[in-house]
Amino acid sequence: MKFICSKQTLYDAIVNVSKAVSERSTLPSLEGIKFSLADSLLELTGYNLEMGIRTVISVRSEDKGSCIINARLFSEMIKKMSADEVLIDISESYQVTISGGVTKFNMFAASAEDYPELPEKDSETQIPIAQPVLKNMIAQTKFAVALTEDKPILKGELFDIEDNTLTMVAIDGYRMAVRYEPVKFSEPMKFVVPSKSLSEIQGLLSDNEEDTVYIHPSRKHIIFDIGGYVVYSRLLEGDFHPYKSAIPNSSNTDVVVDRKELISTLERAMLLINDRSPSPVRCYFENDHVKINCTTALGKISDEINAEISGPVIEIGFKCKYLLDPLKVIDDEKVKLKMGGSLLAMKIVPCEGERYTYLVLPVRLPRE
């Protein structure tokens, strides 16, 4: 099995496919990339039984064959090659020779006979969405995915499709992130994709509005067809939190504030907050001003910014990071904060439209 190809093309494919390779596995074959050569096409597959990534690149060859090569070592060797083109020669005894220019590496491969098959598409369902749109939706929600194992279903994001709208939801028990986008798909459908898979998918998505990703959901797994890459992921099983009922329908105090100004104020407060001093920020909304106060063992801050406020005066406390996270991923210059009371969740929404909704739970403030 012998082929010649561009060093950069091969290296990029190895790096991306490696994201689905197991670092340690009871199946040694899963610690490598499966290479399958058929004339001028080389297929690379990484799979860890939870997620798989496959791509095909063009090479110069008339051979056929397959093998498994250690992902980490092989990628480093290709990266360090001195020539722009590389020749890969794999003998019948699975000895790999990598040559280009005056540089030559040798390593060993393994038989691909025991490599497990990736799931196949078992339905005709196909959901198209622009790649930069899905990329943005993941970026603006993934921070709210739960990190603990208490509720495994919350370690993923809900995809809820209804009336030609895709809603993506992430919840960790302290905040909730919800993103809405229109899609050309009308059939009602719900499934939960692991956050780890979505992070790798985000890295493969382009910023070109002409590029489309096709989503193929099945009962237990999902396939994302992203240009030159196909990503397979298992789906999380269980009942996701009923997010719609958690979103308040009304508020008493509404605040329109400059997003960057509020971020700067909260980041100044964060200078005094750490794991040993996890004090909340105290937010006071009155007379078109937002006053921010925070006192910790490290010191004290008092700050203030202008805002447009309608409704009664309200004082409410938050964990600073939980309030900062959604503000940092929003693109709008101004946002609207909607509050029903000092112990009820704050809702962050756009000043116009309904592209997103963020909920942040308050904390009970100690008496000053």
N, C-alpha and C positions, 0 to 999 in steps of 0.2 A: 504494500500500500504506500504509494508515493504521490506527493503533490507539491506544486509551487504556488505561493500566493503572496499577497501584500502583507508585510509584517504588521502594519498598523491595522488593517482590516481584521486580521486574525487576532491580534491582541485585544482590540475593542470587543470582538465577539466573545473571547474567553472571559474578559472582565465582567461583561454583562451576564453571561450564562453562569458564571461562578457564584453569583448571588443566590442561586438555588442549590448550591453544592453543600453537602453536610461536612462540617469540620470533623466530627466524630460520629461514626455510625456502626451499628452491629453488622451492617452490610458494607464491607470494604469498597465495593464497587461504587457506592454512593458518595465516596470521598473524592471521586474524580469526575471528569467530563467525558461523556460518551461521544466519540467521533465516528460518524458514518459517512463514508465516501462513496459517491456514485458518479463516476466520470468527472464532470466539471463542477459538481456541487458537493460541498462539505457541510454536513449537518452537525451542529454542536448541541448537546443536551445536558443540562444540569437538573438534578432532581433529588429532593430530600424527603419524599413521601408526603410532605405537607404542601410544597410548592415546586413547580417545575418551570424551567425557561428553556426554550428551544429557538434556534435561529439557523439560517442557511446562508453560506457565503459562496461566492464563485472562486474557483481555483483552476489551475491548469493541471489536468490529469486525465488519464484514460483508465485508471484503476478503480477497483471496488474493494470495500472492506470496512471493518469496524473495530474499534478498540476503546479502552478506557485509559485516560492519562491523568495523573495527579494534577489537579487544577492549579494549586498554588505554585508549585515548582515550574510547571510548564509556562505559566503566564510570566513568571520572572525571567525565564530563559528567553522567551520571545521578546520581552521588553528590552533586554540587554543586547540583542543581536545588533551587529554593526551595519548590516545591509538593509535596504528598503524592501527587498524580497527575500523570502526564506524558502528553503527546500526541506520538506519533512519526509523522511523515509522510515517506514515501520516494517521491520522484517517479520517473517513468519514466527519467529521466537519472541516477538514483541519487544525487540530492542529498537528504541527511537533515536534517530540521528537528525539533529536540527543543524542546518548549515546555511550560511549566507556570508558572502565576502570571504574574509579569512577566519571567521569565527565558526566553531563547531562545538555543539553540545551533544552528549549522549545521556539517555535515561531509559527507564523501562516503562512499558505500558502493560495492560492486562487485557484478557479476553472480555468482550462485551456480552458474553453468553448469559450471564446472570443478572444483567442490568434490567430492572423492572420497567414495564411498559407504562407510559404516561396515559392518563385517562383520555378517552376519545369523546368527541362531541356526540351526545346521545339525544339531541333534539335539534330542531330546525330554528329554534329561537335565536334571534340576532338583534342586539340593541346597538345602534350606531350613535356615537357621540364624538364631537370634535375633541381631538387630543388635548389642546390647551385648556378646554373647559373642564375635562375630567381631572387634569393635572391641578388646576386651581381649586377644584372642589376637595380633592384630597388634602392639599396644602392648608386649606382653610378649616378643616375639621379634625385632622388626625391628632392634634394636641390634646383633644378631649377624650381620647380612647383610654379606657381603664388599663392600669399597669399591673394590678394585682390579680390573683387567681380566684378571688372570692366569687365572682360571677364570670366564668369563662366567655360567655356570649358577648360581654362588654369589652372584650379584647379585640373585637372587630367593629366594623362600621356597617350599619344597616343601609341597604339600597332598597328604597321603597318607590315603586313606579306606579303611578295612578294618573289617569287623565292627561297623558302625554307630558307628565312632569316627573323628573327623577329627583327624589329627596334623599340626601345622604345624611346620616345621623351618627354622632359619636357621643357617648355619655360615660363619665367616670364616677358619678355620685356627688360631685361638687360643682360641675358645670356641664352644659350640654351645647353642642355645636350642630346646627342644622343648615344645610345648603340646598337651594332649590335651583333647578335648571330645566328648561323645556327639552324634551327628547322626541324623536320620531318613532314612538312606540306607545301603543295605547293599552295593551293588555296589562291588567293589574298583576304585580309581581313583587315579592319580597325575598331578600336573601341577605346573609351577613358574611362579609369577606374579612378575613383576619387582617389586622392593621399592618402586620409585617409584610404580607403580600402586597398590600396597597402602597407601602413605602417603596418597594422595589419597582412596582408598576409606575409610580410617579417619576422615578429616575429614568424610565425608558420613554416616557411621553414627550412629544415635541411641543414647541411653541408656535408651530405653523398652523394657522386656522384651517388650512386646506387638508390637513392630515386627520384621518378618522380612526378611532379605535372601535373595534366591534366586540361586544360583550356577549358571550354565549353561556348563559346560566343553565345548570342542570340541577338535579335533586341534591347531590352531595358535593359537586365541584363546579368550578366556573372557569371559563377560558377567556382570556383577553388577547385579541389579535391586534398587535400594535405594529403596523408597518412590517419591518423585517423580523420581529420577535413575536413569539406566541408564549404567553404566560399561563400556566395552569395553577389553580389553587383549590384546596379543599374549602368547603364552606363550614361555618360554625353552626352547630345544631342547638336548638333551644328557642325559647320565646324572648325576643328583644323587649326592652322596657317600652311601655306604651307612651311614646314620646309626645304624641299630640295632646294628650290630657295633661301633660306637665307644663305646657306653654300657657301662661296667663292670657286671658282674653281681654283684660282691661287693666288700667293703671290709674293711679291718682296723681302722680308727679311725673311729668315728661321733661327731659333735658336734652337740648341739642348742643353738642360740644365739639370743638375742634379735636379731631382724633390725635394728631401728633402732639398737641399741647398737653392733652391728658396723659399720653404715654410718657412724655418728658417728666411730668409731675410725679407720676407713679414710679418711674425709674429712679428719681432722686430719693424717694422714700425707700426704695429697695436697697439703697446703700446701707441702711440701718437694720436690715432684716436678714437673718440667717437661721440655720436650724436651731441654734441655741437661743435666738431672740425672734421667735416667729409671730411677733405681735401683728395684729391687723391694722390696716389703714382705716382711719375714720374719715368718712366723706360727708360733708355738710352742704346741702343744696338750698340756697336762699338768695333772693334779690339778684338774680342773674349772675351769681358767683358760685363756683365750686371750691370749697375749702377742704384741703387735704391735711390731715394731721396724723402723725405716727410717733409713738414713744416706745423705745426699746432699751435694753440694757446698754446699747452702744451709743445712744443719743436720742435726739428729738428733732422732728422737722415740722414746720408749719408752712403751707404753701397755698396758692390760690390762683384760679384761672377764671376767665369770663365764660359765660354760657347763657343760652336762652332757656329759661325755666318757666314752666307753667304748672300750677297746682300747689298744694301745701308744702311748707318747709319739711324737709326730711333729713334725718341723720342715719347713716347706714354704714356698716363696717364690712370689709372684705379681706380675704387673704390676697395680698397685693399681686402675686403671680397669677392667680386665677382671673383677676380682672385684666391684667396685662396681656395674657395670651391671646384672647380673641381680638383685642384692639390691634395687636401687631400683625395679624393676618388679613385684616380688612383693608381694602384699597381706597375706600371713600375718604374725602377730606373731613367730612363731618359725620357723626353718628348720633342716633337718638337713643337715650337711656330711658327706659320706662320702669317705674317702680310703683308697687301697690302698698308698700309698708316697709318698716325697718327690718322686719324679720321674714320678708317674702323675697323670692328670687328677683334679681334685676334682669330685665330683658334688653338686649342690645340689638337694634334693628337699623336698616338703612333709613335715611330721611325720606327717600323716595323708592318705591318698588318693594319687592319682597324676595330678594336674592338670598338672604340669610337671616337667621335668628340665633342669638346666643343667650343662654341663661347662665347666670352666676349666682350661686347661693351665698347669702350674707352670713356673717358670724355675729354672735351676740357680743356687743361691745361692753367692756368693763366700765364701771363708773369712773369718771375722771376725778 
